[in-house]
Amino acid sequence: MEREERIQANLRHIQAFEAKPNPRPLPETAVTRGFEKVAFPKLVRELQGDNAVVRQKALLAARELLASPVNVVQCVAAGATPAMVALLQDPDSMTRTYAAGSLRLMSSKEVGARDLGQHGGLEALAAALEDECEFVRDDSYGALIEAARFDAIRHKLEALGGVLPRVMQLVLREVDESPQRAEQGLKLLYACTQARRNNGILAQLVDEADALPHLARLLAPSRPLPVRHAAAELLGALASMEDAKIRAVQVGSVPVLLAAASPKVPVPFATAAVGALGAIAIRREGKYALVEAPGGLAALVSVLDPTHEQLCVNAMTAIANAAEAPEAREALASSGAARVPISRPSKMQIRLTVLGGGEETARVGALDAGGSL
């Protein structure tokens, strides 16, 4: 019995290690994983190959590699960026979509974004914003938004000249057909305005693109909420320019921004809109636009909610700026601005001058526990 068991075990061993026929050759379009650093040069060769199926599979393989920050550096070193940028002009729309999506991952890291700027990627992505395929446009916006998180890329987009004004035109063209894509365009422009030295960027949008009247129209209540929110953020950024403050009043931005100053409006949107009003109200024209708007000051008082600190701070800033106009003080007092309870600590204190009971009083509103504005 023991002898038979040994024989059977020996037969199983022979069967397990017997000679096997050679494996079938892989098809031409197969893309296999490389070994460590060998994967990256191989990937670049496949991206530059003649077979469309191989190029698409190589782009999908690149997405797996680009999920790791270390691999981004190695992909850049192997020359993957120019190979992907070239595929944005591929005749096949699926390949262009995959290329834009892969560049979006590449742009999420600063080394990838910088390499993108050095190989004409920003120009290629800007051109792809007008691609006939909507998926290419979506991923191209995403890639540019990721890249625009870095200051060097913001200034490169500024240096390209007509790109930012053109994006504003595309937003207006897309807003009816694809509000989500219009929102992406506004977010891209807002990201660019966050550059450290942004005077040139603001000038391109305010003067060349004439963005302020367009943003006022995009803030209309009939527009989708995400578009209005993105437009309020961008308008607030542009209002940091002195001339833009006056222009914003002239194009009717104050009434549409005040429409968002309500407890019924989502807090992020209200915060952005009230912040823009605070910037506009620095100028005399902005102060009196708030005073003359029906219920404008009362709307600002209505969002002095200490449970939403940033919204409350933005509203206090706008109120304090408006209160420098004597005509605003009585309206603020009648709206109950001096009786708003404040129960949460904050970093900010604002001196608000109001008229109450026929006498001018100055009150310091501090967000201290148990205090009041």
C-alpha positions in Angstrom: 0.0 0.0 0.0 2.8 2.4 0.9 4.6 1.4 -2.3 1.5 2.3 -4.4 1.2 5.7 -2.7 4.9 6.5 -3.5 4.3 5.5 -7.1 1.3 7.7 -7.4 3.2 10.6 -5.8 6.0 10.1 -8.3 3.6 10.1 -11.2 2.0 13.4 -10.0 5.5 14.9 -9.7 6.4 13.8 -13.3 3.1 15.2 -14.6 3.6 18.5 -12.8 7.0 19.1 -14.3 6.7 17.4 -17.7 7.7 19.2 -20.8 5.1 21.6 -22.0 4.6 23.0 -25.5 6.0 26.5 -26.2 3.5 29.2 -25.2 1.5 30.7 -28.0 2.9 34.0 -29.2 1.1 37.1 -27.9 -1.0 39.1 -30.4 0.5 42.2 -31.8 -1.8 44.4 -29.9 -1.0 42.9 -26.5 0.6 45.3 -24.0 2.3 43.6 -21.0 3.8 45.1 -17.9 7.5 45.8 -18.0 9.8 45.1 -15.1 10.6 48.2 -12.9 12.2 50.9 -15.0 12.0 48.9 -18.2 8.3 49.7 -18.3 8.7 53.4 -18.9 10.9 53.4 -22.1 8.7 50.6 -23.4 5.6 52.6 -22.7 7.0 55.6 -24.7 7.8 53.3 -27.7 4.2 51.9 -27.6 2.7 55.4 -27.4 4.7 56.4 -30.5 3.8 53.2 -32.4 1.8 52.8 -35.6 -0.9 50.6 -34.3 -3.9 52.6 -32.9 -5.0 49.7 -30.6 -1.5 49.6 -29.1 -1.5 53.3 -28.5 -4.8 53.2 -26.7 -3.7 50.3 -24.5 -0.5 52.1 -23.8 -2.4 55.2 -22.6 -4.5 53.0 -20.3 -1.3 51.4 -19.0 0.1 54.8 -18.4 -2.8 55.7 -16.2 -1.9 52.8 -13.9 1.7 53.9 -13.7 0.8 57.6 -13.1 -1.2 56.7 -10.1 2.1 56.6 -8.2 4.0 59.9 -7.6 7.3 58.0 -8.1 6.2 56.7 -11.4 5.3 60.2 -12.6 8.9 61.2 -12.2 10.1 58.1 -14.1 7.5 58.7 -16.9 8.7 62.2 -17.3 12.3 61.1 -17.4 11.5 58.5 -20.1 9.8 61.2 -22.3 6.2 60.1 -21.9 4.8 63.7 -21.8 5.6 64.7 -25.4 4.4 61.3 -26.6 1.0 61.9 -24.9 0.8 65.5 -26.1 1.3 64.4 -29.7 -1.7 62.0 -29.3 -4.0 64.9 -28.6 -4.0 65.3 -32.4 -4.6 61.6 -33.2 -7.3 61.0 -35.8 -9.1 58.7 -33.5 -11.3 60.4 -30.9 -10.9 57.6 -28.4 -7.2 57.9 -28.5 -7.4 61.7 -28.0 -9.8 61.1 -25.0 -7.3 58.7 -23.4 -4.4 61.1 -24.0 -6.2 64.0 -22.4 -7.2 61.8 -19.4 -3.6 60.6 -19.0 -2.3 64.2 -19.1 -4.8 65.1 -16.4 -3.1 62.5 -14.1 0.3 63.8 -15.2 -0.6 67.4 -14.4 -1.7 66.5 -10.9 2.0 66.5 -9.8 4.1 69.6 -10.2 6.9 67.8 -12.0 4.4 66.5 -14.6 2.7 69.9 -14.9 6.1 71.6 -15.5 7.1 69.0 -18.1 3.7 69.6 -19.8 4.5 73.3 -20.0 7.9 72.6 -21.5 6.7 70.4 -24.3 3.8 72.4 -25.7 1.2 70.6 -23.7 -0.6 73.7 -22.5 -1.1 74.9 -26.1 -2.2 71.5 -27.2 -4.7 71.2 -24.3 -6.0 74.7 -25.0 -6.6 73.7 -28.6 -8.3 70.5 -27.5 -10.9 72.6 -25.6 -12.5 73.0 -29.0 -12.3 69.4 -30.0 -15.3 67.9 -31.8 -15.5 65.2 -29.1 -17.0 66.4 -25.9 -15.1 63.8 -23.8 -11.8 65.2 -25.1 -13.0 68.7 -24.1 -13.9 67.5 -20.6 -10.6 65.8 -19.9 -8.7 68.8 -21.4 -10.4 71.2 -19.0 -9.6 68.8 -16.2 -5.9 68.6 -17.2 -5.6 72.4 -17.4 -7.4 72.9 -14.1 -5.0 70.4 -12.4 -1.9 72.2 -14.0 -3.2 75.6 -13.0 -2.8 74.8 -9.4 0.9 75.6 -9.8 2.0 79.2 -10.1 4.5 78.6 -12.9 1.7 77.2 -15.1 -0.6 80.1 -14.4 2.0 82.5 -15.7 2.7 80.3 -18.7 -1.0 80.4 -19.6 -0.9 84.2 -19.2 2.1 84.3 -21.5 0.2 82.4 -24.3 -1.8 85.6 -24.8 -5.1 84.7 -26.2 -5.8 81.5 -24.2 -7.6 83.0 -21.2 -9.9 85.3 -23.3 -10.7 82.4 -25.5 -11.7 80.3 -22.6 -14.1 83.0 -21.5 -15.7 82.8 -25.0 -15.9 79.0 -24.8 -17.7 79.3 -21.5 -20.4 81.5 -23.1 -20.7 79.0 -26.0 -20.9 76.0 -23.7 -23.1 77.3 -21.0 -26.4 76.4 -22.7 -25.4 73.0 -24.1 -23.1 71.8 -21.2 -23.3 73.9 -18.0 -20.9 71.5 -16.4 -18.2 72.3 -19.0 -18.9 76.0 -18.6 -18.4 75.6 -14.9 -15.0 73.9 -15.6 -14.0 76.9 -17.8 -14.8 79.3 -15.0 -12.9 77.3 -12.5 -9.9 77.3 -14.8 -10.0 81.1 -15.1 -10.4 81.4 -11.3 -7.4 79.2 -10.7 -5.3 81.4 -13.0 -6.3 84.5 -11.1 -4.8 83.0 -7.9 -1.2 83.6 -9.2 1.0 85.6 -6.9 1.5 88.4 -9.4 -1.7 88.3 -11.2 -2.0 91.8 -12.7 -1.5 90.6 -16.2 -4.0 87.8 -15.9 -6.6 90.1 -14.4 -6.0 92.7 -17.2 -6.5 90.0 -19.9 -9.8 89.0 -18.4 -11.2 92.4 -17.6 -9.9 94.3 -20.6 -9.4 91.8 -23.4 -12.1 89.3 -22.6 -14.5 91.9 -21.2 -15.4 89.3 -18.6 -17.4 91.4 -16.1 -20.6 91.9 -18.1 -20.5 88.2 -19.1 -20.2 87.1 -15.5 -23.1 89.4 -14.5 -25.2 87.5 -17.1 -24.0 84.1 -15.8 -25.1 85.1 -12.3 -28.7 85.5 -13.3 -31.1 83.3 -11.3 -32.1 81.4 -14.4 -28.6 79.9 -14.7 -27.6 76.6 -13.1 -26.4 77.0 -9.5 -22.8 75.6 -10.1 -22.3 78.1 -13.0 -23.5 81.0 -10.8 -21.2 79.9 -8.0 -18.2 79.7 -10.3 -19.1 83.0 -11.8 -19.3 84.7 -8.4 -15.9 83.3 -7.4 -14.3 84.6 -10.6 -16.0 88.0 -10.3 -14.8 88.4 -6.7 -11.2 87.7 -7.9 -11.5 90.2 -10.7 -12.9 92.8 -8.4 -9.5 93.1 -6.7 -8.7 95.5 -9.5 -9.8 99.1 -8.8 -11.2 99.7 -12.3 -12.9 96.3 -12.2 -14.9 97.4 -9.1 -16.4 100.3 -10.9 -17.0 98.3 -14.0 -18.8 95.6 -12.0 -21.2 98.2 -10.7 -21.8 99.6 -14.1 -22.7 96.2 -15.7 -25.2 95.4 -12.9 -23.3 92.9 -10.9 -24.5 94.1 -7.5 -28.2 93.1 -7.8 -27.5 89.6 -9.1 -24.9 89.1 -6.3 -27.3 90.3 -3.7 -29.8 87.6 -4.9 -27.4 85.1 -3.4 -27.2 86.9 0.0 -29.9 84.8 1.6 -30.1 82.0 4.2 -32.0 80.0 1.6 -29.0 79.9 -0.8 -26.4 77.2 -0.4 -23.6 78.5 1.9 -20.6 78.1 -0.5 -22.4 80.1 -3.2 -23.6 82.7 -0.7 -20.0 83.0 0.7 -18.5 83.6 -2.8 -21.2 86.1 -3.8 -21.0 88.1 -0.5 -17.2 88.1 -0.7 -17.5 89.7 -4.2 -19.8 92.3 -2.8 -17.3 93.1 -0.1 -14.6 93.7 -2.7 -16.9 95.9 -4.9 -18.0 97.9 -1.9 -14.5 99.2 -1.2 -15.2 101.8 -3.9 -17.7 104.6 -3.4 -19.7 103.4 -6.4 -20.0 100.0 -4.8 -21.1 101.4 -1.5 -23.9 103.4 -3.0 -24.9 100.5 -5.3 -25.6 98.5 -2.1 -27.4 101.4 -0.5 -29.7 101.9 -3.5 -30.4 98.3 -4.2 -33.9 97.4 -2.7 -33.3 95.4 0.4 -29.6 95.1 -0.3 -28.2 95.9 3.1 -31.0 93.9 4.8 -29.9 90.9 2.7 -26.3 91.3 4.0 -27.6 91.4 7.5 -29.7 88.3 6.9 -26.6 86.1 6.3 -24.8 87.2 9.5 -25.0 83.6 10.7 -22.2 82.8 13.1 -22.6 79.1 12.4 -21.0 79.7 9.0 -17.9 81.7 9.9 -16.5 82.6 6.5 -19.9 83.7 5.2 -20.3 85.8 8.4 -16.9 87.4 8.0 -17.5 88.2 4.3 -20.9 89.7 5.2 -19.3 91.8 8.0 -16.7 93.0 5.5 -19.3 94.1 3.0 -21.4 95.8 5.7 -18.4 97.6 7.1 -17.4 98.9 3.7 -21.0 100.0 2.9 -21.3 101.7 6.3 -18.7 104.2 5.3 -21.5 105.9 3.3 -23.6 107.9 5.8 -26.8 106.9 3.9 -26.1 103.3 4.7 -26.0 103.6 8.5 -29.7 104.3 9.1 -30.7 101.4 6.8 -28.3 99.1 8.7 -29.7 100.1 12.0 -33.3 99.6 10.9 -32.2 96.1 9.6 -31.0 95.1 13.0 -27.3 95.0 12.2 -26.4 96.1 15.7 -28.4 93.3 17.4 -27.1 90.3 15.6 -25.9 87.7 18.3 -22.4 86.4 17.9 -21.5 83.2 19.7 -18.4 81.9 18.0 -14.8 83.2 18.2 -13.2 84.5 15.1 -10.0 86.1 14.0 -11.7 89.2 12.7 -13.0 92.3 14.3 -14.9 95.0 12.4 -15.8 98.6 13.5 -19.3 99.3 12.2 -20.7 102.8 12.4 -24.5 103.0 12.5 -27.2 105.6 13.2 -29.6 104.5 15.9 -32.2 106.5 17.9 -31.1 109.7 16.2 -27.6 109.5 17.6 -24.5 108.3 15.8 -22.8 105.5 17.7 -19.8 103.4 16.9 -19.9 99.7 17.9 -17.1 97.2 17.7 -18.4 93.9 16.5 -16.1 91.1 17.7 -17.0 87.4 17.2 -16.5 86.7 20.9 -18.5 84.3 23.0 -21.6 86.1 24.3 -20.8 89.3 22.3 -23.0 91.0 19.6 -22.4 93.0 16.5 
